[in-house]
Amino acid sequence: MDIPVNVKREDEFYYREAAKLISNTVNTYADLFKGRKSDKEVLYMAMIDIALRYEKEKGNNDTSEYDDILQRLTSEIEECL
């Protein structure tokens, strides 16, 4: 389904890539479960798949450990100065 949207020019690439990801994921599940699952179930499976990828990626980008180290180093440097 094509859905017209107005987006900032700098975000257009990301919207196009997101649309490709959604289409590819839905099509993969639709092919796997053709005739066995409803369209709604296929969409839910695709949403869960994409959300899981997002959550895993978000976990990989957790910088709290590095933030703590930087704070300690900054404190030590300030004490020396």
PDB file of N, CA, C and O in Angstrom:
ATOM      1  N   MET A   1       0.845  -1.163   0.000  1.00  0.00           N
ATOM      2  CA  MET A   1       0.000   0.000   0.000  1.00  0.00           C
ATOM      3  C   MET A   1       0.898   1.235   0.000  1.00  0.00           C
ATOM      4  O   MET A   1       1.851   1.312   0.775  1.00  0.00           O
ATOM      5  N   ASP A   2       0.602   2.178  -0.847  1.00  0.00           N
ATOM      6  CA  ASP A   2       1.324   3.443  -0.862  1.00  0.00           C
ATOM      7  C   ASP A   2       0.606   4.433   0.034  1.00  0.00           C
ATOM      8  O   ASP A   2      -0.608   4.612  -0.064  1.00  0.00           O
ATOM      9  N   ILE A   3       1.364   5.071   0.902  1.00  0.00           N
ATOM     10  CA  ILE A   3       0.803   6.069   1.809  1.00  0.00           C
ATOM     11  C   ILE A   3       1.582   7.358   1.591  1.00  0.00           C
ATOM     12  O   ILE A   3       2.771   7.419   1.903  1.00  0.00           O
ATOM     13  N   PRO A   4       0.927   8.395   1.058  1.00  0.00           N
ATOM     14  CA  PRO A   4       1.646   9.653   0.864  1.00  0.00           C
ATOM     15  C   PRO A   4       1.889  10.353   2.202  1.00  0.00           C
ATOM     16  O   PRO A   4       0.989  10.457   3.036  1.00  0.00           O
ATOM     17  N   VAL A   5       3.108  10.824   2.389  1.00  0.00           N
ATOM     18  CA  VAL A   5       3.455  11.559   3.602  1.00  0.00           C
ATOM     19  C   VAL A   5       4.341  12.744   3.240  1.00  0.00           C
ATOM     20  O   VAL A   5       5.067  12.711   2.246  1.00  0.00           O
ATOM     21  N   ASN A   6       4.274  13.769   4.040  1.00  0.00           N
ATOM     22  CA  ASN A   6       5.168  14.911   3.893  1.00  0.00           C
ATOM     23  C   ASN A   6       6.253  14.783   4.955  1.00  0.00           C
ATOM     24  O   ASN A   6       5.960  14.687   6.147  1.00  0.00           O
ATOM     25  N   VAL A   7       7.498  14.783   4.515  1.00  0.00           N
ATOM     26  CA  VAL A   7       8.618  14.624   5.439  1.00  0.00           C
ATOM     27  C   VAL A   7       9.675  15.676   5.134  1.00  0.00           C
ATOM     28  O   VAL A   7       9.715  16.246   4.044  1.00  0.00           O
ATOM     29  N   LYS A   8      10.520  15.916   6.111  1.00  0.00           N
ATOM     30  CA  LYS A   8      11.652  16.811   5.892  1.00  0.00           C
ATOM     31  C   LYS A   8      12.592  16.148   4.897  1.00  0.00           C
ATOM     32  O   LYS A   8      12.764  14.929   4.900  1.00  0.00           O
ATOM     33  N   ARG A   9      13.194  16.966   4.049  1.00  0.00           N
ATOM     34  CA  ARG A   9      14.097  16.433   3.030  1.00  0.00           C
ATOM     35  C   ARG A   9      15.205  15.582   3.634  1.00  0.00           C
ATOM     36  O   ARG A   9      15.578  14.553   3.071  1.00  0.00           O
ATOM     37  N   GLU A  10      15.735  16.011   4.783  1.00  0.00           N
ATOM     38  CA  GLU A  10      16.843  15.264   5.393  1.00  0.00           C
ATOM     39  C   GLU A  10      16.401  13.917   5.966  1.00  0.00           C
ATOM     40  O   GLU A  10      17.239  13.056   6.236  1.00  0.00           O
ATOM     41  N   ASP A  11      15.086  13.727   6.155  1.00  0.00           N
ATOM     42  CA  ASP A  11      14.573  12.454   6.667  1.00  0.00           C
ATOM     43  C   ASP A  11      14.058  11.528   5.573  1.00  0.00           C
ATOM     44  O   ASP A  11      13.727  10.373   5.844  1.00  0.00           O
ATOM     45  N   GLU A  12      13.989  12.017   4.352  1.00  0.00           N
ATOM     46  CA  GLU A  12      13.394  11.237   3.261  1.00  0.00           C
ATOM     47  C   GLU A  12      14.086   9.893   3.083  1.00  0.00           C
ATOM     48  O   GLU A  12      13.409   8.878   2.923  1.00  0.00           O
ATOM     49  N   PHE A  13      15.404   9.859   3.105  1.00  0.00           N
ATOM     50  CA  PHE A  13      16.151   8.611   2.946  1.00  0.00           C
ATOM     51  C   PHE A  13      15.710   7.584   3.990  1.00  0.00           C
ATOM     52  O   PHE A  13      15.491   6.416   3.668  1.00  0.00           O
ATOM     53  N   TYR A  14      15.582   8.029   5.239  1.00  0.00           N
ATOM     54  CA  TYR A  14      15.226   7.111   6.322  1.00  0.00           C
ATOM     55  C   TYR A  14      13.807   6.577   6.168  1.00  0.00           C
ATOM     56  O   TYR A  14      13.544   5.412   6.469  1.00  0.00           O
ATOM     57  N   TYR A  15      12.901   7.416   5.705  1.00  0.00           N
ATOM     58  CA  TYR A  15      11.532   6.951   5.449  1.00  0.00           C
ATOM     59  C   TYR A  15      11.522   5.903   4.339  1.00  0.00           C
ATOM     60  O   TYR A  15      10.825   4.893   4.434  1.00  0.00           O
ATOM     61  N   ARG A  16      12.293   6.150   3.297  1.00  0.00           N
ATOM     62  CA  ARG A  16      12.344   5.181   2.192  1.00  0.00           C
ATOM     63  C   ARG A  16      12.941   3.850   2.653  1.00  0.00           C
ATOM     64  O   ARG A  16      12.448   2.782   2.290  1.00  0.00           O
ATOM     65  N   GLU A  17      13.997   3.923   3.449  1.00  0.00           N
ATOM     66  CA  GLU A  17      14.618   2.700   3.961  1.00  0.00           C
ATOM     67  C   GLU A  17      13.668   1.962   4.915  1.00  0.00           C
ATOM     68  O   GLU A  17      13.601   0.733   4.902  1.00  0.00           O
ATOM     69  N   ALA A  18      12.939   2.717   5.738  1.00  0.00           N
ATOM     70  CA  ALA A  18      11.971   2.099   6.645  1.00  0.00           C
ATOM     71  C   ALA A  18      10.872   1.404   5.851  1.00  0.00           C
ATOM     72  O   ALA A  18      10.451   0.300   6.196  1.00  0.00           O
ATOM     73  N   ALA A  19      10.410   2.052   4.788  1.00  0.00           N
ATOM     74  CA  ALA A  19       9.366   1.455   3.945  1.00  0.00           C
ATOM     75  C   ALA A  19       9.866   0.160   3.317  1.00  0.00           C
ATOM     76  O   ALA A  19       9.122  -0.818   3.242  1.00  0.00           O
ATOM     77  N   LYS A  20      11.120   0.144   2.864  1.00  0.00           N
ATOM     78  CA  LYS A  20      11.692  -1.078   2.282  1.00  0.00           C
ATOM     79  C   LYS A  20      11.763  -2.185   3.330  1.00  0.00           C
ATOM     80  O   LYS A  20      11.420  -3.333   3.049  1.00  0.00           O
ATOM     81  N   LEU A  21      12.212  -1.837   4.542  1.00  0.00           N
ATOM     82  CA  LEU A  21      12.304  -2.828   5.613  1.00  0.00           C
ATOM     83  C   LEU A  21      10.936  -3.419   5.917  1.00  0.00           C
ATOM     84  O   LEU A  21      10.790  -4.635   6.041  1.00  0.00           O
ATOM     85  N   ILE A  22       9.941  -2.560   6.036  1.00  0.00           N
ATOM     86  CA  ILE A  22       8.581  -3.030   6.326  1.00  0.00           C
ATOM     87  C   ILE A  22       8.076  -3.931   5.204  1.00  0.00           C
ATOM     88  O   ILE A  22       7.565  -5.020   5.463  1.00  0.00           O
ATOM     89  N   SER A  23       8.216  -3.483   3.963  1.00  0.00           N
ATOM     90  CA  SER A  23       7.742  -4.275   2.818  1.00  0.00           C
ATOM     91  C   SER A  23       8.433  -5.627   2.757  1.00  0.00           C
ATOM     92  O   SER A  23       7.775  -6.652   2.580  1.00  0.00           O
ATOM     93  N   ASN A  24       9.740  -5.638   2.900  1.00  0.00           N
ATOM     94  CA  ASN A  24      10.493  -6.893   2.831  1.00  0.00           C
ATOM     95  C   ASN A  24      10.104  -7.848   3.965  1.00  0.00           C
ATOM     96  O   ASN A  24       9.951  -9.051   3.748  1.00  0.00           O
ATOM     97  N   THR A  25       9.947  -7.306   5.163  1.00  0.00           N
ATOM     98  CA  THR A  25       9.600  -8.156   6.305  1.00  0.00           C
ATOM     99  C   THR A  25       8.197  -8.727   6.152  1.00  0.00           C
ATOM    100  O   THR A  25       7.984  -9.919   6.377  1.00  0.00           O
ATOM    101  N   VAL A  26       7.240  -7.887   5.773  1.00  0.00           N
ATOM    102  CA  VAL A  26       5.862  -8.363   5.569  1.00  0.00           C
ATOM    103  C   VAL A  26       5.829  -9.402   4.456  1.00  0.00           C
ATOM    104  O   VAL A  26       5.173 -10.434   4.594  1.00  0.00           O
ATOM    105  N   ASN A  27       6.527  -9.142   3.357  1.00  0.00           N
ATOM    106  CA  ASN A  27       6.541 -10.096   2.240  1.00  0.00           C
ATOM    107  C   ASN A  27       7.157 -11.428   2.638  1.00  0.00           C
ATOM    108  O   ASN A  27       6.688 -12.482   2.210  1.00  0.00           O
ATOM    109  N   THR A  28       8.201 -11.387   3.449  1.00  0.00           N
ATOM    110  CA  THR A  28       8.828 -12.631   3.914  1.00  0.00           C
ATOM    111  C   THR A  28       7.841 -13.456   4.726  1.00  0.00           C
ATOM    112  O   THR A  28       7.692 -14.656   4.495  1.00  0.00           O
ATOM    113  N   TYR A  29       7.168 -12.818   5.673  1.00  0.00           N
ATOM    114  CA  TYR A  29       6.193 -13.547   6.486  1.00  0.00           C
ATOM    115  C   TYR A  29       4.990 -13.986   5.655  1.00  0.00           C
ATOM    116  O   TYR A  29       4.449 -15.070   5.872  1.00  0.00           O
ATOM    117  N   ALA A  30       4.574 -13.163   4.721  1.00  0.00           N
ATOM    118  CA  ALA A  30       3.438 -13.532   3.862  1.00  0.00           C
ATOM    119  C   ALA A  30       3.778 -14.779   3.048  1.00  0.00           C
ATOM    120  O   ALA A  30       2.937 -15.663   2.887  1.00  0.00           O
ATOM    121  N   ASP A  31       5.008 -14.851   2.536  1.00  0.00           N
ATOM    122  CA  ASP A  31       5.431 -16.029   1.777  1.00  0.00           C
ATOM    123  C   ASP A  31       5.521 -17.270   2.667  1.00  0.00           C
ATOM    124  O   ASP A  31       5.116 -18.361   2.269  1.00  0.00           O
ATOM    125  N   LEU A  32       6.053 -17.090   3.870  1.00  0.00           N
ATOM    126  CA  LEU A  32       6.211 -18.229   4.779  1.00  0.00           C
ATOM    127  C   LEU A  32       4.882 -18.813   5.247  1.00  0.00           C
ATOM    128  O   LEU A  32       4.756 -20.024   5.424  1.00  0.00           O
ATOM    129  N   PHE A  33       3.891 -17.943   5.447  1.00  0.00           N
ATOM    130  CA  PHE A  33       2.632 -18.389   6.030  1.00  0.00           C
ATOM    131  C   PHE A  33       1.449 -18.254   5.081  1.00  0.00           C
ATOM    132  O   PHE A  33       0.304 -18.136   5.515  1.00  0.00           O
ATOM    133  N   LYS A  34       1.734 -18.272   3.789  1.00  0.00           N
ATOM    134  CA  LYS A  34       0.682 -18.134   2.771  1.00  0.00           C
ATOM    135  C   LYS A  34      -0.402 -19.188   2.976  1.00  0.00           C
ATOM    136  O   LYS A  34      -0.121 -20.387   3.004  1.00  0.00           O
ATOM    137  N   GLY A  35      -1.628 -18.732   3.116  1.00  0.00           N
ATOM    138  CA  GLY A  35      -2.758 -19.645   3.274  1.00  0.00           C
ATOM    139  C   GLY A  35      -2.947 -20.180   4.676  1.00  0.00           C
ATOM    140  O   GLY A  35      -3.953 -20.833   4.952  1.00  0.00           O
ATOM    141  N   ARG A  36      -1.999 -19.919   5.575  1.00  0.00           N
ATOM    142  CA  ARG A  36      -2.102 -20.447   6.937  1.00  0.00           C
ATOM    143  C   ARG A  36      -2.371 -19.366   7.976  1.00  0.00           C
ATOM    144  O   ARG A  36      -2.885 -19.655   9.056  1.00  0.00           O
ATOM    145  N   LYS A  37      -2.029 -18.134   7.657  1.00  0.00           N
ATOM    146  CA  LYS A  37      -2.230 -17.015   8.594  1.00  0.00           C
ATOM    147  C   LYS A  37      -2.962 -15.890   7.873  1.00  0.00           C
ATOM    148  O   LYS A  37      -2.821 -15.714   6.663  1.00  0.00           O
ATOM    149  N   SER A  38      -3.741 -15.137   8.632  1.00  0.00           N
ATOM    150  CA  SER A  38      -4.463 -14.003   8.046  1.00  0.00           C
ATOM    151  C   SER A  38      -3.490 -12.852   7.776  1.00  0.00           C
ATOM    152  O   SER A  38      -2.375 -12.825   8.298  1.00  0.00           O
ATOM    153  N   ASP A  39      -3.935 -11.916   6.957  1.00  0.00           N
ATOM    154  CA  ASP A  39      -3.107 -10.740   6.669  1.00  0.00           C
ATOM    155  C   ASP A  39      -2.769  -9.991   7.952  1.00  0.00           C
ATOM    156  O   ASP A  39      -1.656  -9.490   8.115  1.00  0.00           O
ATOM    157  N   LYS A  40      -3.726  -9.922   8.848  1.00  0.00           N
ATOM    158  CA  LYS A  40      -3.522  -9.223  10.115  1.00  0.00           C
ATOM    159  C   LYS A  40      -2.442  -9.910  10.953  1.00  0.00           C
ATOM    160  O   LYS A  40      -1.593  -9.241  11.542  1.00  0.00           O
ATOM    161  N   GLU A  41      -2.474 -11.238  11.005  1.00  0.00           N
ATOM    162  CA  GLU A  41      -1.458 -11.984  11.754  1.00  0.00           C
ATOM    163  C   GLU A  41      -0.071 -11.786  11.142  1.00  0.00           C
ATOM    164  O   GLU A  41       0.917 -11.655  11.865  1.00  0.00           O
ATOM    165  N   VAL A  42       0.000 -11.765   9.824  1.00  0.00           N
ATOM    166  CA  VAL A  42       1.274 -11.541   9.134  1.00  0.00           C
ATOM    167  C   VAL A  42       1.823 -10.162   9.485  1.00  0.00           C
ATOM    168  O   VAL A  42       3.018 -10.016   9.742  1.00  0.00           O
ATOM    169  N   LEU A  43       0.955  -9.153   9.497  1.00  0.00           N
ATOM    170  CA  LEU A  43       1.397  -7.801   9.857  1.00  0.00           C
ATOM    171  C   LEU A  43       1.900  -7.752  11.292  1.00  0.00           C
ATOM    172  O   LEU A  43       2.910  -7.107  11.574  1.00  0.00           O
ATOM    173  N   TYR A  44       1.204  -8.430  12.204  1.00  0.00           N
ATOM    174  CA  TYR A  44       1.645  -8.461  13.601  1.00  0.00           C
ATOM    175  C   TYR A  44       3.008  -9.142  13.728  1.00  0.00           C
ATOM    176  O   TYR A  44       3.875  -8.664  14.461  1.00  0.00           O
ATOM    177  N   MET A  45       3.198 -10.247  13.023  1.00  0.00           N
ATOM    178  CA  MET A  45       4.485 -10.936  13.071  1.00  0.00           C
ATOM    179  C   MET A  45       5.603 -10.037  12.548  1.00  0.00           C
ATOM    180  O   MET A  45       6.698 -10.005  13.110  1.00  0.00           O
ATOM    181  N   ALA A  46       5.321  -9.311  11.476  1.00  0.00           N
ATOM    182  CA  ALA A  46       6.323  -8.397  10.915  1.00  0.00           C
ATOM    183  C   ALA A  46       6.641  -7.276  11.907  1.00  0.00           C
ATOM    184  O   ALA A  46       7.801  -6.900  12.073  1.00  0.00           O
ATOM    185  N   MET A  47       5.606  -6.742  12.565  1.00  0.00           N
ATOM    186  CA  MET A  47       5.842  -5.684  13.552  1.00  0.00           C
ATOM    187  C   MET A  47       6.694  -6.185  14.711  1.00  0.00           C
ATOM    188  O   MET A  47       7.592  -5.482  15.173  1.00  0.00           O
ATOM    189  N   ILE A  48       6.416  -7.389  15.176  1.00  0.00           N
ATOM    190  CA  ILE A  48       7.200  -7.956  16.271  1.00  0.00           C
ATOM    191  C   ILE A  48       8.646  -8.156  15.830  1.00  0.00           C
ATOM    192  O   ILE A  48       9.571  -7.857  16.584  1.00  0.00           O
ATOM    193  N   ASP A  49       8.841  -8.654  14.627  1.00  0.00           N
ATOM    194  CA  ASP A  49      10.183  -8.875  14.091  1.00  0.00           C
ATOM    195  C   ASP A  49      10.965  -7.560  14.051  1.00  0.00           C
ATOM    196  O   ASP A  49      12.103  -7.499  14.517  1.00  0.00           O
ATOM    197  N   ILE A  50      10.360  -6.516  13.499  1.00  0.00           N
ATOM    198  CA  ILE A  50      11.035  -5.220  13.380  1.00  0.00           C
ATOM    199  C   ILE A  50      11.287  -4.618  14.762  1.00  0.00           C
ATOM    200  O   ILE A  50      12.357  -4.060  15.002  1.00  0.00           O
ATOM    201  N   ALA A  51      10.322  -4.724  15.666  1.00  0.00           N
ATOM    202  CA  ALA A  51      10.500  -4.201  17.021  1.00  0.00           C
ATOM    203  C   ALA A  51      11.624  -4.931  17.745  1.00  0.00           C
ATOM    204  O   ALA A  51      12.400  -4.311  18.473  1.00  0.00           O
ATOM    205  N   LEU A  52      11.715  -6.238  17.552  1.00  0.00           N
ATOM    206  CA  LEU A  52      12.784  -7.023  18.174  1.00  0.00           C
ATOM    207  C   LEU A  52      14.142  -6.561  17.658  1.00  0.00           C
ATOM    208  O   LEU A  52      15.074  -6.384  18.443  1.00  0.00           O
ATOM    209  N   ARG A  53      14.262  -6.366  16.354  1.00  0.00           N
ATOM    210  CA  ARG A  53      15.523  -5.865  15.787  1.00  0.00           C
ATOM    211  C   ARG A  53      15.886  -4.516  16.390  1.00  0.00           C
ATOM    212  O   ARG A  53      17.043  -4.266  16.728  1.00  0.00           O
ATOM    213  N   TYR A  54      14.884  -3.649  16.520  1.00  0.00           N
ATOM    214  CA  TYR A  54      15.108  -2.321  17.087  1.00  0.00           C
ATOM    215  C   TYR A  54      15.610  -2.426  18.527  1.00  0.00           C
ATOM    216  O   TYR A  54      16.583  -1.768  18.893  1.00  0.00           O
ATOM    217  N   GLU A  55      14.961  -3.235  19.328  1.00  0.00           N
ATOM    218  CA  GLU A  55      15.342  -3.384  20.727  1.00  0.00           C
ATOM    219  C   GLU A  55      16.749  -3.966  20.863  1.00  0.00           C
ATOM    220  O   GLU A  55      17.516  -3.535  21.723  1.00  0.00           O
ATOM    221  N   LYS A  56      17.091  -4.940  20.023  1.00  0.00           N
ATOM    222  CA  LYS A  56      18.433  -5.517  20.062  1.00  0.00           C
ATOM    223  C   LYS A  56      19.467  -4.460  19.693  1.00  0.00           C
ATOM    224  O   LYS A  56      20.508  -4.353  20.342  1.00  0.00           O
ATOM    225  N   GLU A  57      19.189  -3.696  18.674  1.00  0.00           N
ATOM    226  CA  GLU A  57      20.121  -2.649  18.233  1.00  0.00           C
ATOM    227  C   GLU A  57      20.257  -1.576  19.310  1.00  0.00           C
ATOM    228  O   GLU A  57      21.355  -1.081  19.563  1.00  0.00           O
ATOM    229  N   LYS A  58      19.151  -1.222  19.936  1.00  0.00           N
ATOM    230  CA  LYS A  58      19.183  -0.230  21.004  1.00  0.00           C
ATOM    231  C   LYS A  58      20.060  -0.730  22.148  1.00  0.00           C
ATOM    232  O   LYS A  58      20.807   0.047  22.743  1.00  0.00           O
ATOM    233  N   GLY A  59      19.974  -2.005  22.454  1.00  0.00           N
ATOM    234  CA  GLY A  59      20.800  -2.591  23.503  1.00  0.00           C
ATOM    235  C   GLY A  59      22.274  -2.584  23.145  1.00  0.00           C
ATOM    236  O   GLY A  59      23.129  -2.416  24.015  1.00  0.00           O
ATOM    237  N   ASN A  60      22.571  -2.765  21.877  1.00  0.00           N
ATOM    238  CA  ASN A  60      23.959  -2.738  21.421  1.00  0.00           C
ATOM    239  C   ASN A  60      24.560  -1.343  21.484  1.00  0.00           C
ATOM    240  O   ASN A  60      25.781  -1.196  21.528  1.00  0.00           O
ATOM    241  N   ASN A  61      23.726  -0.332  21.488  1.00  0.00           N
ATOM    242  CA  ASN A  61      24.203   1.049  21.495  1.00  0.00           C
ATOM    243  C   ASN A  61      24.151   1.681  22.878  1.00  0.00           C
ATOM    244  O   ASN A  61      24.214   2.905  22.999  1.00  0.00           O
ATOM    245  N   ASP A  62      24.039   0.873  23.914  1.00  0.00           N
ATOM    246  CA  ASP A  62      23.993   1.394  25.280  1.00  0.00           C
ATOM    247  C   ASP A  62      25.377   1.917  25.655  1.00  0.00           C
ATOM    248  O   ASP A  62      26.346   1.159  25.682  1.00  0.00           O
ATOM    249  N   THR A  63      25.463   3.199  25.941  1.00  0.00           N
ATOM    250  CA  THR A  63      26.752   3.822  26.245  1.00  0.00           C
ATOM    251  C   THR A  63      26.927   4.137  27.722  1.00  0.00           C
ATOM    252  O   THR A  63      27.888   4.809  28.094  1.00  0.00           O
ATOM    253  N   SER A  64      26.025   3.670  28.567  1.00  0.00           N
ATOM    254  CA  SER A  64      26.096   4.010  29.992  1.00  0.00           C
ATOM    255  C   SER A  64      27.423   3.570  30.616  1.00  0.00           C
ATOM    256  O   SER A  64      27.969   4.278  31.463  1.00  0.00           O
ATOM    257  N   GLU A  65      27.945   2.416  30.212  1.00  0.00           N
ATOM    258  CA  GLU A  65      29.225   1.945  30.745  1.00  0.00           C
ATOM    259  C   GLU A  65      30.341   2.940  30.418  1.00  0.00           C
ATOM    260  O   GLU A  65      31.166   3.255  31.276  1.00  0.00           O
ATOM    261  N   TYR A  66      30.365   3.426  29.194  1.00  0.00           N
ATOM    262  CA  TYR A  66      31.387   4.384  28.781  1.00  0.00           C
ATOM    263  C   TYR A  66      31.176   5.738  29.454  1.00  0.00           C
ATOM    264  O   TYR A  66      32.141   6.424  29.789  1.00  0.00           O
ATOM    265  N   ASP A  67      29.929   6.117  29.649  1.00  0.00           N
ATOM    266  CA  ASP A  67      29.631   7.379  30.326  1.00  0.00           C
ATOM    267  C   ASP A  67      30.190   7.374  31.740  1.00  0.00           C
ATOM    268  O   ASP A  67      30.748   8.373  32.194  1.00  0.00           O
ATOM    269  N   ASP A  68      30.043   6.250  32.439  1.00  0.00           N
ATOM    270  CA  ASP A  68      30.567   6.134  33.806  1.00  0.00           C
ATOM    271  C   ASP A  68      32.086   6.274  33.821  1.00  0.00           C
ATOM    272  O   ASP A  68      32.642   6.977  34.665  1.00  0.00           O
ATOM    273  N   ILE A  69      32.751   5.604  32.887  1.00  0.00           N
ATOM    274  CA  ILE A  69      34.208   5.680  32.811  1.00  0.00           C
ATOM    275  C   ILE A  69      34.649   7.109  32.520  1.00  0.00           C
ATOM    276  O   ILE A  69      35.587   7.606  33.142  1.00  0.00           O
ATOM    277  N   LEU A  70      33.984   7.770  31.584  1.00  0.00           N
ATOM    278  CA  LEU A  70      34.334   9.145  31.254  1.00  0.00           C
ATOM    279  C   LEU A  70      34.128  10.075  32.443  1.00  0.00           C
ATOM    280  O   LEU A  70      34.935  10.979  32.660  1.00  0.00           O
ATOM    281  N   GLN A  71      33.082   9.874  33.205  1.00  0.00           N
ATOM    282  CA  GLN A  71      32.843  10.702  34.390  1.00  0.00           C
ATOM    283  C   GLN A  71      33.946  10.519  35.428  1.00  0.00           C
ATOM    284  O   GLN A  71      34.415  11.488  36.023  1.00  0.00           O
ATOM    285  N   ARG A  72      34.356   9.267  35.640  1.00  0.00           N
ATOM    286  CA  ARG A  72      35.438   9.015  36.603  1.00  0.00           C
ATOM    287  C   ARG A  72      36.748   9.630  36.135  1.00  0.00           C
ATOM    288  O   ARG A  72      37.472  10.238  36.924  1.00  0.00           O
ATOM    289  N   LEU A  73      37.051   9.471  34.850  1.00  0.00           N
ATOM    290  CA  LEU A  73      38.282  10.066  34.321  1.00  0.00           C
ATOM    291  C   LEU A  73      38.251  11.583  34.412  1.00  0.00           C
ATOM    292  O   LEU A  73      39.253  12.209  34.757  1.00  0.00           O
ATOM    293  N   THR A  74      37.122  12.165  34.108  1.00  0.00           N
ATOM    294  CA  THR A  74      36.978  13.612  34.190  1.00  0.00           C
ATOM    295  C   THR A  74      37.184  14.089  35.625  1.00  0.00           C
ATOM    296  O   THR A  74      37.842  15.104  35.855  1.00  0.00           O
ATOM    297  N   SER A  75      36.631  13.373  36.575  1.00  0.00           N
ATOM    298  CA  SER A  75      36.794  13.728  37.984  1.00  0.00           C
ATOM    299  C   SER A  75      38.259  13.647  38.398  1.00  0.00           C
ATOM    300  O   SER A  75      38.762  14.526  39.098  1.00  0.00           O
ATOM    301  N   GLU A  76      38.935  12.599  37.964  1.00  0.00           N
ATOM    302  CA  GLU A  76      40.365  12.432  38.306  1.00  0.00           C
ATOM    303  C   GLU A  76      41.191  13.548  37.688  1.00  0.00           C
ATOM    304  O   GLU A  76      42.091  14.081  38.338  1.00  0.00           O
ATOM    305  N   ILE A  77      40.904  13.906  36.456  1.00  0.00           N
ATOM    306  CA  ILE A  77      41.648  14.985  35.794  1.00  0.00           C
ATOM    307  C   ILE A  77      41.407  16.310  36.509  1.00  0.00           C
ATOM    308  O   ILE A  77      42.342  17.082  36.716  1.00  0.00           O
ATOM    309  N   GLU A  78      40.163  16.575  36.887  1.00  0.00           N
ATOM    310  CA  GLU A  78      39.846  17.820  37.575  1.00  0.00           C
ATOM    311  C   GLU A  78      40.523  17.893  38.932  1.00  0.00           C
ATOM    312  O   GLU A  78      40.948  18.969  39.355  1.00  0.00           O
ATOM    313  N   GLU A  79      40.631  16.749  39.630  1.00  0.00           N
ATOM    314  CA  GLU A  79      41.317  16.724  40.918  1.00  0.00           C
ATOM    315  C   GLU A  79      42.794  17.051  40.749  1.00  0.00           C
ATOM    316  O   GLU A  79      43.378  17.751  41.576  1.00  0.00           O
ATOM    317  N   CYS A  80      43.395  16.546  39.682  1.00  0.00           N
ATOM    318  CA  CYS A  80      44.814  16.801  39.430  1.00  0.00           C
ATOM    319  C   CYS A  80      45.072  18.271  39.061  1.00  0.00           C
ATOM    320  O   CYS A  80      46.128  18.821  39.375  1.00  0.00           O
ATOM    321  N   LEU A  81      44.128  18.876  38.414  1.00  0.00           N
ATOM    322  CA  LEU A  81      44.290  20.281  38.013  1.00  0.00           C
ATOM    323  C   LEU A  81      44.077  21.168  39.205  1.00  0.00           C
ATOM    324  O   LEU A  81      44.167  22.390  39.089  1.00  0.00           O
TER     325      LEU A  81
END
